[in-house]
């Protein structure tokens, strides 16, 4: 039996130890993978949510995490006053209880109006350019036709 113990000791001593970077590399790669897949999108979502809460204004229509629909009456640092239902019940609600803004007041409307104005201005510029180009082309064709008709002698029979 002592001979088996000696063989096991020799075999264990002759095997290389698996330490170093090769041992930890799969764990490091898994941590990087989880960071990319889980942490970064969550960070973006939280930033977007915080921006939504910061842009909250009076008369915005919201839905709470509990499913209550209502209109914002007052905005404070951490709380809002929400008016809901046909009886116009008012609820004091923590801002973190807001799920989303359904109908933001004036913010998107103003941005949409600005976009429409820019698009209309751009379309008008294109129309003006097209009109000018058409006028130039017509003038050139008339000039060309005049030059061609100068060389032709019209005789009446």
URWO-V659979 format. One line per field, one symbol per residue. ss: DSSP state (A for helix, B for strand, O for the rest). psi: psi as a letter, one per 20 degrees, with the letter a starting at -180 (. if undefined). burial: # if it has 24 or more other C-alpha atoms within 12 Angstrom, else .. A space follows every 50 residues. Layout:
BEGIN
ss = ???
psi = ???
burial = ???
END
This chain:
BEGIN
ss = OAAAAAAAAAAAAAOOOOOOAAAAAAAAAAAAAAAAAAAAAAAAAAAAAA AAAAOOOOOOBBBBOOOOBBBBBBBOOOBBBBBBOOOOBBBBBBAAABBB BBBOOOAAAAAAAAAAAAAAAAAAAAAAAAAAAAAAAAAAAAAAAAAAAA OOOOOOO
psi = hhhghgghggghhipqqkaahhhighgghgggghgghggghhggghgggh hghhjprqjpprprhijpqrpphqpagirqpppqrhjlqppppqhiipgr pgnpphghgggggggggggggggggggggggggggggggghggghghhih ipoppp.
burial = .................................................. ..#..#########...########....#####.......##.#.#### #..#.............................................. .......
END
